[in-house]
Amino acid sequence: MPRRKPPPEYCPNCGADVPPNALACPECGSDHETGWSDEATGQRIGLPDDNFDYDEFVKEEFGEEKPQLRPRGIAPLWWFVAILLLIGFVFLTLRGC
């Protein structure tokens, strides 16, 4: 009977943790015949490697343009509304006296 190879630390198919004596991945069911291979590594699938450049990734995903940020502060319309409310409040207060 051929000796069974130990499973990888993480499933190369779905990235789930694989127990040391597992015959198959507890998450997706992959095993040596259906998804594990000699190239399986102990690194979780989908994690960036040491040479990962975040700025380059953002440029490739979203293009060169930087997103437009909303200006900070209160919009002039809201200043106008606040002043009108203040004038109305003062008018109603003085009229009531």
Biopython code that builds the backbone (N, CA, C, O; Angstrom):
import numpy as np
from Bio.PDB.StructureBuilder import StructureBuilder

atoms = [
    (1, "MET", "N", (0.836, -1.159, 0.000)),
    (1, "MET", "CA", (0.000, 0.000, 0.000)),
    (1, "MET", "C", (0.896, 1.243, 0.000)),
    (1, "MET", "O", (1.757, 1.386, 0.868)),
    (2, "PRO", "N", (0.693, 2.163, -0.992)),
    (2, "PRO", "CA", (1.540, 3.350, -1.045)),
    (2, "PRO", "C", (1.234, 4.283, 0.115)),
    (2, "PRO", "O", (0.099, 4.405, 0.577)),
    (3, "ARG", "N", (2.281, 4.924, 0.556)),
    (3, "ARG", "CA", (2.126, 5.828, 1.690)),
    (3, "ARG", "C", (1.464, 7.127, 1.223)),
    (3, "ARG", "O", (1.851, 7.708, 0.209)),
    (4, "ARG", "N", (0.469, 7.567, 1.974)),
    (4, "ARG", "CA", (-0.278, 8.773, 1.635)),
    (4, "ARG", "C", (0.535, 9.999, 2.045)),
    (4, "ARG", "O", (1.111, 10.043, 3.132)),
    (5, "LYS", "N", (0.570, 11.012, 1.140)),
    (5, "LYS", "CA", (1.265, 12.252, 1.454)),
    (5, "LYS", "C", (0.420, 13.062, 2.425)),
    (5, "LYS", "O", (-0.808, 13.001, 2.365)),
    (6, "PRO", "N", (1.050, 13.818, 3.318)),
    (6, "PRO", "CA", (0.267, 14.650, 4.239)),
    (6, "PRO", "C", (-0.410, 15.779, 3.459)),
    (6, "PRO", "O", (0.114, 16.244, 2.446)),
    (7, "PRO", "N", (-1.558, 16.208, 3.930)),
    (7, "PRO", "CA", (-2.259, 17.292, 3.226)),
    (7, "PRO", "C", (-1.529, 18.619, 3.439)),
    (7, "PRO", "O", (-0.758, 18.763, 4.388)),
    (8, "PRO", "N", (-1.773, 19.579, 2.559)),
    (8, "PRO", "CA", (-1.172, 20.902, 2.770)),
    (8, "PRO", "C", (-1.802, 21.577, 3.983)),
    (8, "PRO", "O", (-2.878, 21.179, 4.430)),
    (9, "GLU", "N", (-1.141, 22.584, 4.509)),
    (9, "GLU", "CA", (-1.655, 23.300, 5.669)),
    (9, "GLU", "C", (-2.957, 24.027, 5.327)),
    (9, "GLU", "O", (-3.875, 24.093, 6.145)),
    (10, "TYR", "N", (-3.027, 24.577, 4.099)),
    (10, "TYR", "CA", (-4.218, 25.257, 3.611)),
    (10, "TYR", "C", (-4.629, 24.628, 2.292)),
    (10, "TYR", "O", (-3.777, 24.244, 1.491)),
    (11, "CYS", "N", (-5.915, 24.521, 2.067)),
    (11, "CYS", "CA", (-6.429, 23.934, 0.837)),
    (11, "CYS", "C", (-6.061, 24.817, -0.351)),
    (11, "CYS", "O", (-6.398, 26.001, -0.344)),
    (12, "PRO", "N", (-5.378, 24.283, -1.379)),
    (12, "PRO", "CA", (-5.042, 25.089, -2.540)),
    (12, "PRO", "C", (-6.269, 25.448, -3.377)),
    (12, "PRO", "O", (-6.203, 26.340, -4.223)),
    (13, "ASN", "N", (-7.380, 24.761, -3.146)),
    (13, "ASN", "CA", (-8.591, 25.032, -3.910)),
    (13, "ASN", "C", (-9.408, 26.168, -3.311)),
    (13, "ASN", "O", (-9.820, 27.070, -4.040)),
    (14, "CYS", "N", (-9.656, 26.150, -1.988)),
    (14, "CYS", "CA", (-10.513, 27.172, -1.369)),
    (14, "CYS", "C", (-9.808, 27.997, -0.307)),
    (14, "CYS", "O", (-10.346, 29.021, 0.114)),
    (15, "GLY", "N", (-8.629, 27.594, 0.143)),
    (15, "GLY", "CA", (-7.886, 28.362, 1.129)),
    (15, "GLY", "C", (-8.216, 28.047, 2.571)),
    (15, "GLY", "O", (-7.679, 28.696, 3.469)),
    (16, "ALA", "N", (-9.081, 27.075, 2.831)),
    (16, "ALA", "CA", (-9.467, 26.746, 4.207)),
    (16, "ALA", "C", (-8.335, 26.009, 4.922)),
    (16, "ALA", "O", (-7.492, 25.375, 4.288)),
    (17, "ASP", "N", (-8.331, 26.104, 6.250)),
    (17, "ASP", "CA", (-7.377, 25.345, 7.062)),
    (17, "ASP", "C", (-7.681, 23.862, 6.915)),
    (17, "ASP", "O", (-8.837, 23.443, 6.973)),
    (18, "VAL", "N", (-6.630, 23.078, 6.725)),
    (18, "VAL", "CA", (-6.797, 21.629, 6.598)),
    (18, "VAL", "C", (-6.124, 20.976, 7.797)),
    (18, "VAL", "O", (-4.933, 21.191, 8.021)),
    (19, "PRO", "N", (-6.862, 20.180, 8.574)),
    (19, "PRO", "CA", (-6.249, 19.492, 9.712)),
    (19, "PRO", "C", (-5.105, 18.575, 9.246)),
    (19, "PRO", "O", (-5.135, 18.083, 8.118)),
    (20, "PRO", "N", (-4.106, 18.344, 10.099)),
    (20, "PRO", "CA", (-2.920, 17.579, 9.685)),
    (20, "PRO", "C", (-3.205, 16.164, 9.179)),
    (20, "PRO", "O", (-2.493, 15.689, 8.294)),
    (21, "ASN", "N", (-4.205, 15.484, 9.700)),
    (21, "ASN", "CA", (-4.468, 14.104, 9.273)),
    (21, "ASN", "C", (-5.709, 13.978, 8.401)),
    (21, "ASN", "O", (-6.261, 12.887, 8.266)),
    (22, "ALA", "N", (-6.152, 15.076, 7.811)),
    (22, "ALA", "CA", (-7.373, 15.051, 7.011)),
    (22, "ALA", "C", (-7.159, 14.314, 5.691)),
    (22, "ALA", "O", (-6.090, 14.388, 5.084)),
    (23, "LEU", "N", (-8.196, 13.608, 5.264)),
    (23, "LEU", "CA", (-8.171, 12.955, 3.957)),
    (23, "LEU", "C", (-8.686, 13.898, 2.875)),
    (23, "LEU", "O", (-8.389, 13.717, 1.695)),
    (24, "ALA", "N", (-9.456, 14.903, 3.279)),
    (24, "ALA", "CA", (-10.018, 15.869, 2.341)),
    (24, "ALA", "C", (-10.212, 17.193, 3.059)),
    (24, "ALA", "O", (-10.206, 17.256, 4.289)),
    (25, "CYS", "N", (-10.383, 18.242, 2.281)),
    (25, "CYS", "CA", (-10.631, 19.569, 2.843)),
    (25, "CYS", "C", (-12.007, 19.572, 3.504)),
    (25, "CYS", "O", (-12.980, 19.142, 2.886)),
    (26, "PRO", "N", (-12.110, 20.047, 4.746)),
    (26, "PRO", "CA", (-13.407, 20.061, 5.414)),
    (26, "PRO", "C", (-14.374, 21.087, 4.811)),
    (26, "PRO", "O", (-15.578, 21.000, 5.050)),
    (27, "GLU", "N", (-13.882, 22.038, 4.048)),
    (27, "GLU", "CA", (-14.740, 23.070, 3.472)),
    (27, "GLU", "C", (-15.260, 22.697, 2.081)),
    (27, "GLU", "O", (-16.464, 22.737, 1.829)),
    (28, "CYS", "N", (-14.339, 22.333, 1.180)),
    (28, "CYS", "CA", (-14.757, 22.117, -0.209)),
    (28, "CYS", "C", (-14.683, 20.653, -0.649)),
    (28, "CYS", "O", (-15.191, 20.305, -1.715)),
    (29, "GLY", "N", (-14.060, 19.798, 0.155)),
    (29, "GLY", "CA", (-13.997, 18.383, -0.184)),
    (29, "GLY", "C", (-12.842, 17.995, -1.090)),
    (29, "GLY", "O", (-12.727, 16.825, -1.456)),
    (30, "SER", "N", (-11.987, 18.930, -1.461)),
    (30, "SER", "CA", (-10.838, 18.595, -2.311)),
    (30, "SER", "C", (-9.922, 17.621, -1.585)),
    (30, "SER", "O", (-9.770, 17.685, -0.365)),
    (31, "ASP", "N", (-9.322, 16.731, -2.339)),
    (31, "ASP", "CA", (-8.321, 15.831, -1.777)),
    (31, "ASP", "C", (-7.166, 15.736, -2.762)),
    (31, "ASP", "O", (-7.109, 16.496, -3.729)),
    (32, "HIS", "N", (-6.239, 14.803, -2.521)),
    (32, "HIS", "CA", (-5.058, 14.706, -3.371)),
    (32, "HIS", "C", (-5.440, 14.369, -4.816)),
    (32, "HIS", "O", (-4.765, 14.803, -5.749)),
    (33, "GLU", "N", (-6.482, 13.623, -4.999)),
    (33, "GLU", "CA", (-6.870, 13.233, -6.357)),
    (33, "GLU", "C", (-7.658, 14.326, -7.071)),
    (33, "GLU", "O", (-7.578, 14.431, -8.295)),
    (34, "THR", "N", (-8.407, 15.132, -6.347)),
    (34, "THR", "CA", (-9.284, 16.097, -7.010)),
    (34, "THR", "C", (-8.803, 17.537, -6.936)),
    (34, "THR", "O", (-9.308, 18.370, -7.688)),
    (35, "GLY", "N", (-7.871, 17.866, -6.086)),
    (35, "GLY", "CA", (-7.508, 19.269, -6.004)),
    (35, "GLY", "C", (-6.157, 19.555, -5.390)),
    (35, "GLY", "O", (-5.604, 20.633, -5.609)),
    (36, "TRP", "N", (-5.609, 18.629, -4.632)),
    (36, "TRP", "CA", (-4.289, 18.856, -4.070)),
    (36, "TRP", "C", (-3.267, 18.326, -5.042)),
    (36, "TRP", "O", (-3.529, 17.371, -5.773)),
    (37, "SER", "N", (-2.140, 18.924, -5.051)),
    (37, "SER", "CA", (-1.094, 18.463, -5.954)),
    (37, "SER", "C", (0.254, 18.608, -5.267)),
    (37, "SER", "O", (0.344, 19.116, -4.149)),
    (38, "ASP", "N", (1.289, 18.159, -5.940)),
    (38, "ASP", "CA", (2.633, 18.287, -5.377)),
    (38, "ASP", "C", (3.035, 19.753, -5.246)),
    (38, "ASP", "O", (3.907, 20.087, -4.444)),
    (39, "GLU", "N", (2.400, 20.637, -6.035)),
    (39, "GLU", "CA", (2.725, 22.056, -5.990)),
    (39, "GLU", "C", (2.001, 22.781, -4.856)),
    (39, "GLU", "O", (2.215, 23.977, -4.657)),
    (40, "ALA", "N", (1.154, 22.083, -4.119)),
    (40, "ALA", "CA", (0.406, 22.729, -3.041)),
    (40, "ALA", "C", (1.382, 23.281, -2.016)),
    (40, "ALA", "O", (2.341, 22.617, -1.625)),
    (41, "THR", "N", (1.121, 24.498, -1.593)),
    (41, "THR", "CA", (2.016, 25.130, -0.631)),
    (41, "THR", "C", (1.261, 25.379, 0.655)),
    (41, "THR", "O", (0.050, 25.174, 0.726)),
    (42, "GLY", "N", (1.965, 25.813, 1.650)),
    (42, "GLY", "CA", (1.365, 26.099, 2.939)),
    (42, "GLY", "C", (0.839, 27.515, 3.051)),
    (42, "GLY", "O", (0.540, 27.974, 4.153)),
    (43, "GLN", "N", (0.718, 28.223, 1.928)),
    (43, "GLN", "CA", (0.207, 29.592, 1.986)),
    (43, "GLN", "C", (-1.245, 29.624, 1.573)),
    (43, "GLN", "O", (-1.679, 28.874, 0.699)),
    (44, "ARG", "N", (-1.985, 30.502, 2.213)),
    (44, "ARG", "CA", (-3.399, 30.679, 1.931)),
    (44, "ARG", "C", (-3.566, 31.294, 0.541)),
    (44, "ARG", "O", (-2.849, 32.225, 0.174)),
    (45, "ILE", "N", (-4.510, 30.770, -0.220)),
    (45, "ILE", "CA", (-4.796, 31.279, -1.552)),
    (45, "ILE", "C", (-5.320, 32.705, -1.457)),
    (45, "ILE", "O", (-6.081, 33.023, -0.544)),
    (46, "GLY", "N", (-4.927, 33.560, -2.379)),
    (46, "GLY", "CA", (-5.464, 34.901, -2.460)),
    (46, "GLY", "C", (-4.681, 35.958, -1.692)),
    (46, "GLY", "O", (-4.983, 37.145, -1.813)),
    (47, "LEU", "N", (-3.689, 35.561, -0.909)),
    (47, "LEU", "CA", (-2.892, 36.552, -0.207)),
    (47, "LEU", "C", (-1.806, 37.072, -1.138)),
    (47, "LEU", "O", (-1.235, 36.295, -1.903)),
    (48, "PRO", "N", (-1.507, 38.360, -1.093)),
    (48, "PRO", "CA", (-0.466, 38.895, -1.965)),
    (48, "PRO", "C", (0.906, 38.394, -1.533)),
    (48, "PRO", "O", (1.145, 38.112, -0.359)),
    (49, "ASP", "N", (1.799, 38.290, -2.508)),
    (49, "ASP", "CA", (3.155, 37.856, -2.187)),
    (49, "ASP", "C", (3.981, 39.049, -1.711)),
    (49, "ASP", "O", (3.462, 40.157, -1.575)),
    (50, "ASP", "N", (5.264, 38.819, -1.459)),
    (50, "ASP", "CA", (6.141, 39.865, -0.929)),
    (50, "ASP", "C", (6.350, 41.006, -1.924)),
    (50, "ASP", "O", (6.664, 42.125, -1.517)),
    (51, "ASN", "N", (6.183, 40.742, -3.214)),
    (51, "ASN", "CA", (6.419, 41.759, -4.242)),
    (51, "ASN", "C", (5.157, 42.524, -4.611)),
    (51, "ASN", "O", (5.154, 43.246, -5.608)),
    (52, "PHE", "N", (4.096, 42.389, -3.845)),
    (52, "PHE", "CA", (2.822, 43.033, -4.149)),
    (52, "PHE", "C", (2.957, 44.548, -4.027)),
    (52, "PHE", "O", (3.445, 45.051, -3.015)),
    (53, "ASP", "N", (2.526, 45.274, -5.056)),
    (53, "ASP", "CA", (2.573, 46.731, -5.078)),
    (53, "ASP", "C", (1.141, 47.248, -5.068)),
    (53, "ASP", "O", (0.436, 47.162, -6.073)),
    (54, "TYR", "N", (0.719, 47.780, -3.936)),
    (54, "TYR", "CA", (-0.667, 48.220, -3.781)),
    (54, "TYR", "C", (-1.011, 49.334, -4.759)),
    (54, "TYR", "O", (-2.081, 49.319, -5.367)),
    (55, "ASP", "N", (-0.111, 50.301, -4.913)),
    (55, "ASP", "CA", (-0.376, 51.418, -5.826)),
    (55, "ASP", "C", (-0.556, 50.920, -7.257)),
    (55, "ASP", "O", (-1.430, 51.409, -7.974)),
    (56, "GLU", "N", (0.244, 49.972, -7.674)),
    (56, "GLU", "CA", (0.116, 49.402, -9.020)),
    (56, "GLU", "C", (-1.211, 48.654, -9.158)),
    (56, "GLU", "O", (-1.868, 48.741, -10.195)),
    (57, "PHE", "N", (-1.603, 47.920, -8.115)),
    (57, "PHE", "CA", (-2.880, 47.206, -8.122)),
    (57, "PHE", "C", (-4.045, 48.177, -8.290)),
    (57, "PHE", "O", (-4.940, 47.937, -9.100)),
    (58, "VAL", "N", (-4.041, 49.279, -7.527)),
    (58, "VAL", "CA", (-5.105, 50.269, -7.611)),
    (58, "VAL", "C", (-5.137, 50.889, -9.008)),
    (58, "VAL", "O", (-6.211, 51.112, -9.567)),
    (59, "LYS", "N", (-3.960, 51.167, -9.569)),
    (59, "LYS", "CA", (-3.891, 51.750, -10.903)),
    (59, "LYS", "C", (-4.476, 50.797, -11.946)),
    (59, "LYS", "O", (-5.199, 51.233, -12.842)),
    (60, "GLU", "N", (-4.173, 49.513, -11.839)),
    (60, "GLU", "CA", (-4.702, 48.529, -12.794)),
    (60, "GLU", "C", (-6.209, 48.334, -12.625)),
    (60, "GLU", "O", (-6.930, 48.182, -13.611)),
    (61, "GLU", "N", (-6.684, 48.339, -11.378)),
    (61, "GLU", "CA", (-8.103, 48.101, -11.127)),
    (61, "GLU", "C", (-8.978, 49.299, -11.456)),
    (61, "GLU", "O", (-10.062, 49.145, -12.019)),
    (62, "PHE", "N", (-8.507, 50.502, -11.102)),
    (62, "PHE", "CA", (-9.363, 51.672, -11.179)),
    (62, "PHE", "C", (-8.877, 52.731, -12.159)),
    (62, "PHE", "O", (-9.542, 53.753, -12.331)),
    (63, "GLY", "N", (-7.746, 52.515, -12.799)),
    (63, "GLY", "CA", (-7.232, 53.488, -13.745)),
    (63, "GLY", "C", (-6.385, 54.543, -13.053)),
    (63, "GLY", "O", (-6.184, 54.515, -11.839)),
    (64, "GLU", "N", (-5.899, 55.469, -13.861)),
    (64, "GLU", "CA", (-4.995, 56.504, -13.359)),
    (64, "GLU", "C", (-5.713, 57.592, -12.563)),
    (64, "GLU", "O", (-5.114, 58.208, -11.681)),
    (65, "GLU", "N", (-6.994, 57.835, -12.866)),
    (65, "GLU", "CA", (-7.723, 58.922, -12.233)),
    (65, "GLU", "C", (-7.884, 58.698, -10.741)),
    (65, "GLU", "O", (-8.189, 57.593, -10.293)),
    (66, "LYS", "N", (-7.678, 59.739, -9.993)),
    (66, "LYS", "CA", (-7.941, 59.677, -8.556)),
    (66, "LYS", "C", (-9.398, 60.044, -8.341)),
    (66, "LYS", "O", (-9.930, 60.885, -9.065)),
    (67, "PRO", "N", (-10.056, 59.436, -7.365)),
    (67, "PRO", "CA", (-11.469, 59.744, -7.137)),
    (67, "PRO", "C", (-11.641, 61.189, -6.665)),
    (67, "PRO", "O", (-10.799, 61.730, -5.947)),
    (68, "GLN", "N", (-12.738, 61.792, -7.080)),
    (68, "GLN", "CA", (-13.051, 63.158, -6.663)),
    (68, "GLN", "C", (-13.606, 63.118, -5.244)),
    (68, "GLN", "O", (-14.570, 62.405, -4.964)),
    (69, "LEU", "N", (-13.000, 63.875, -4.368)),
    (69, "LEU", "CA", (-13.454, 63.934, -2.992)),
    (69, "LEU", "C", (-14.398, 65.114, -2.824)),
    (69, "LEU", "O", (-14.214, 66.162, -3.444)),
    (70, "ARG", "N", (-15.400, 64.936, -1.989)),
    (70, "ARG", "CA", (-16.316, 66.031, -1.704)),
    (70, "ARG", "C", (-15.576, 67.085, -0.901)),
    (70, "ARG", "O", (-14.791, 66.757, -0.011)),
    (71, "PRO", "N", (-15.823, 68.351, -1.212)),
    (71, "PRO", "CA", (-15.159, 69.398, -0.432)),
    (71, "PRO", "C", (-15.651, 69.366, 1.010)),
    (71, "PRO", "O", (-16.816, 69.078, 1.285)),
    (72, "ARG", "N", (-14.752, 69.663, 1.900)),
    (72, "ARG", "CA", (-15.114, 69.672, 3.314)),
    (72, "ARG", "C", (-15.798, 70.985, 3.664)),
    (72, "ARG", "O", (-15.652, 71.984, 2.960)),
    (73, "GLY", "N", (-16.531, 70.969, 4.738)),
    (73, "GLY", "CA", (-17.196, 72.182, 5.199)),
    (73, "GLY", "C", (-18.679, 72.133, 4.883)),
    (73, "GLY", "O", (-19.188, 71.175, 4.301)),
    (74, "ILE", "N", (-19.347, 73.186, 5.283)),
    (74, "ILE", "CA", (-20.792, 73.268, 5.106)),
    (74, "ILE", "C", (-21.072, 73.964, 3.776)),
    (74, "ILE", "O", (-20.477, 74.998, 3.471)),
    (75, "ALA", "N", (-21.964, 73.401, 3.006)),
    (75, "ALA", "CA", (-22.319, 73.971, 1.710)),
    (75, "ALA", "C", (-22.999, 75.324, 1.916)),
    (75, "ALA", "O", (-23.684, 75.525, 2.919)),
    (76, "PRO", "N", (-22.816, 76.253, 0.974)),
    (76, "PRO", "CA", (-23.422, 77.586, 1.100)),
    (76, "PRO", "C", (-24.940, 77.547, 1.276)),
    (76, "PRO", "O", (-25.499, 78.399, 1.967)),
    (77, "LEU", "N", (-25.605, 76.589, 0.675)),
    (77, "LEU", "CA", (-27.055, 76.477, 0.836)),
    (77, "LEU", "C", (-27.430, 76.308, 2.310)),
    (77, "LEU", "O", (-28.384, 76.925, 2.783)),
    (78, "TRP", "N", (-26.687, 75.478, 3.029)),
    (78, "TRP", "CA", (-27.000, 75.241, 4.436)),
    (78, "TRP", "C", (-26.716, 76.467, 5.289)),
    (78, "TRP", "O", (-27.414, 76.700, 6.276)),
    (79, "TRP", "N", (-25.700, 77.261, 4.930)),
    (79, "TRP", "CA", (-25.461, 78.524, 5.627)),
    (79, "TRP", "C", (-26.652, 79.455, 5.437)),
    (79, "TRP", "O", (-27.111, 80.098, 6.380)),
    (80, "PHE", "N", (-27.141, 79.517, 4.212)),
    (80, "PHE", "CA", (-28.289, 80.366, 3.898)),
    (80, "PHE", "C", (-29.517, 79.928, 4.708)),
    (80, "PHE", "O", (-30.216, 80.762, 5.284)),
    (81, "VAL", "N", (-29.770, 78.630, 4.748)),
    (81, "VAL", "CA", (-30.915, 78.101, 5.509)),
    (81, "VAL", "C", (-30.754, 78.420, 6.993)),
    (81, "VAL", "O", (-31.724, 78.805, 7.647)),
    (82, "ALA", "N", (-29.555, 78.266, 7.530)),
    (82, "ALA", "CA", (-29.322, 78.547, 8.951)),
    (82, "ALA", "C", (-29.572, 80.015, 9.273)),
    (82, "ALA", "O", (-30.178, 80.339, 10.294)),
    (83, "ILE", "N", (-29.096, 80.913, 8.386)),
    (83, "ILE", "CA", (-29.299, 82.348, 8.625)),
    (83, "ILE", "C", (-30.782, 82.696, 8.560)),
    (83, "ILE", "O", (-31.270, 83.472, 9.382)),
    (84, "LEU", "N", (-31.507, 82.130, 7.591)),
    (84, "LEU", "CA", (-32.947, 82.375, 7.504)),
    (84, "LEU", "C", (-33.671, 81.890, 8.756)),
    (84, "LEU", "O", (-34.541, 82.586, 9.278)),
    (85, "LEU", "N", (-33.324, 80.726, 9.229)),
    (85, "LEU", "CA", (-33.950, 80.200, 10.450)),
    (85, "LEU", "C", (-33.640, 81.089, 11.653)),
    (85, "LEU", "O", (-34.512, 81.324, 12.490)),
    (86, "LEU", "N", (-32.427, 81.574, 11.742)),
    (86, "LEU", "CA", (-32.040, 82.448, 12.846)),
    (86, "LEU", "C", (-32.818, 83.767, 12.790)),
    (86, "LEU", "O", (-33.309, 84.247, 13.812)),
    (87, "ILE", "N", (-32.927, 84.344, 11.598)),
    (87, "ILE", "CA", (-33.692, 85.577, 11.434)),
    (87, "ILE", "C", (-35.156, 85.336, 11.798)),
    (87, "ILE", "O", (-35.767, 86.155, 12.484)),
    (88, "GLY", "N", (-35.724, 84.213, 11.341)),
    (88, "GLY", "CA", (-37.105, 83.876, 11.677)),
    (88, "GLY", "C", (-37.296, 83.701, 13.161)),
    (88, "GLY", "O", (-38.296, 84.167, 13.707)),
    (89, "PHE", "N", (-36.372, 83.045, 13.834)),
    (89, "PHE", "CA", (-36.459, 82.834, 15.279)),
    (89, "PHE", "C", (-36.410, 84.168, 16.017)),
    (89, "PHE", "O", (-37.209, 84.411, 16.922)),
    (90, "VAL", "N", (-35.467, 85.034, 15.628)),
    (90, "VAL", "CA", (-35.352, 86.356, 16.269)),
    (90, "VAL", "C", (-36.622, 87.166, 16.027)),
    (90, "VAL", "O", (-37.132, 87.802, 16.950)),
    (91, "PHE", "N", (-37.138, 87.152, 14.799)),
    (91, "PHE", "CA", (-38.357, 87.891, 14.473)),
    (91, "PHE", "C", (-39.539, 87.417, 15.323)),
    (91, "PHE", "O", (-40.273, 88.229, 15.885)),
    (92, "LEU", "N", (-39.716, 86.078, 15.413)),
    (92, "LEU", "CA", (-40.818, 85.538, 16.212)),
    (92, "LEU", "C", (-40.644, 85.838, 17.701)),
    (92, "LEU", "O", (-41.631, 86.074, 18.399)),
    (93, "THR", "N", (-39.440, 85.833, 18.182)),
    (93, "THR", "CA", (-39.178, 86.128, 19.595)),
    (93, "THR", "C", (-39.485, 87.588, 19.904)),
    (93, "THR", "O", (-40.129, 87.880, 20.912)),
    (94, "LEU", "N", (-39.034, 88.511, 19.052)),
    (94, "LEU", "CA", (-39.280, 89.939, 19.290)),
    (94, "LEU", "C", (-40.754, 90.290, 19.088)),
    (94, "LEU", "O", (-41.271, 91.170, 19.775)),
    (95, "ARG", "N", (-41.425, 89.635, 18.181)),
    (95, "ARG", "CA", (-42.825, 89.903, 17.909)),
    (95, "ARG", "C", (-43.702, 89.468, 19.092)),
    (95, "ARG", "O", (-44.722, 90.094, 19.384)),
    (96, "GLY", "N", (-43.285, 88.380, 19.771)),
    (96, "GLY", "CA", (-44.044, 87.857, 20.896)),
    (96, "GLY", "C", (-43.979, 88.744, 22.116)),
    (96, "GLY", "O", (-44.861, 88.647, 22.970)),
    (97, "CYS", "N", (-42.988, 89.601, 22.248)),
    (97, "CYS", "CA", (-42.848, 90.459, 23.431)),
    (97, "CYS", "C", (-43.762, 91.623, 23.424)),
    (97, "CYS", "O", (-43.748, 92.424, 24.358)),
]
sb = StructureBuilder()
sb.init_structure("model")
sb.init_model(0)
sb.init_chain("A")
sb.init_seg("    ")
for serial, (resi, resn, name, xyz) in enumerate(atoms, 1):
    if name == "N":
        sb.init_residue(resn, " ", resi, " ")
    sb.init_atom(name, np.array(xyz, "f"), 0.0, 1.0, " ", f" {name:<3s}", serial, name[0])
structure = sb.get_structure()
